[in-house]
Amino acid sequence: MARKVADCRAIPNEVGCTLTISGEENEVLDAAVAHAVARHGHKDTPELREQLRQMLTDEKPAASQR
C-alpha cells in the first residue's frame, strides 16, 4: 500500500502552518483530522474527513528505497 502525505503548506491557512504528516492513509487521515481540530479550529465531521482524504498525496519514496 502506498504511503500518503498531508501537507499544511499545500492548503492556504491563517496560521502559516507548515506541518507535514506521512504514513499509511488511515493513520495520516486520523492525524490530519486531529491536527485540523486542535490547530486550525475545525470540527471533526464526515465532510472534513472527506476533504482531507481528497487532499492526501502519494509519498515519494526516499532515495534509499528506490
Secondary structure as GFF3:
##gff-version 3
##sequence-region A 1 66
A	DSSP	beta_strand	4	7	.	.	.	ID=ss1
A	DSSP	three_ten_helix	8	10	.	.	.	ID=ss2
A	DSSP	beta_strand	20	23	.	.	.	ID=ss3
A	DSSP	alpha_helix	25	40	.	.	.	ID=ss4
A	DSSP	alpha_helix	46	55	.	.	.	ID=ss5
A	DSSP	beta_strand	57	58	.	.	.	ID=ss6
A	DSSP	three_ten_helix	63	65	.	.	.	ID=ss7
###
